[in-house]
Amino acid sequence: DVLDGKKLKIYPNPTEGELWVEVLDEIGESEGTVMIYGSNGVLVSSAQMTGSSAQLDISSCPNGLYIMQVKIGDSVLSWKIIKK
């Protein structure tokens, strides 16, 4: 997917807990925030992009569907994440 002109890779999905977000075509730092929300809209995890990636761990959360939002600059995109 592309956000704010940057190509993103989100993996693994489905996940057993650890989730990675990487900016693929960026050299150096990418400023951004990654947030994961439960199906009830409650924030369950968040992380700042460090370098060109972010790692989140939702292994303590119950299995199910989550919504991940990535914000870079003024752009925000959402993805469905499945925890199994």
N, C-alpha and C positions, 0 to 999 in steps of 0.2 A: 504494500500500500504506500501511498505518497501523502505526506503531511507537510505543509509549508514549503513545498518544493524539495523535500528530503524523502528518500526511500527508506521505509521502515521494515524490519523483520521482527515478527513476534512469534516466539516459540518456547516450549512445545505447547500445542493446543490441539487436543486436550492435554491437561497437565495433571500431575499428581501433587503439585505444590509449588515448585520453583518455576518461575516464568521470566524470560528474558525479552527485552526490547532493545533492538540495535538500530542505529542510524547507519545505513550501508554506504552512502555516497558522500559522507562528510569527513573531511580531514580536520582533526583537532576537536575542540569542544563543541558539544551541542547542548544548549540550555533548554531544559524542559522538565516537565513533571509527568509522572505516570501514576494514575489512581485506579484502584479496583473497588467496585461497589457490588454489594450483594443484590439479590433480586428485590429486596425491600428498599433499595436506595441508600442504605447505610454504607459509609466508607469503611472498607475492611483492611486496606493496605495502600500505602503510597510511597513513592521514592522519587528522588531527584535524579535526573540524568547525570552521570559522572563520565566525563569523556564523551564517548558516543554510545553509551549503553546504560541500561538500568536493570536491576534484578529485584524481583519481588518474590516473597514466599507466602503462599496461602495454604500451606500444608495443614495448618491448625484449623482451617475453615471446613465446614461440611461440604460434601460433594454436591455439585449442582452447577447452575448457570450463573455467571458473573458478568458484569460489564466493566471493561477496561477503557479508560479515557487517557489519551496521550495529548498533552498540550505542549506545543513548541511555538514560541512567539505568541501571536494572537490567534493561532489556529488550533482547533481541538477536533479530534476524531475519536469515535468509539468503536470497540470491537466486542463481540461476544466471546467469553472465555469459558471453557468447560473444565471443571475440576472433577476428576474421577478418583 
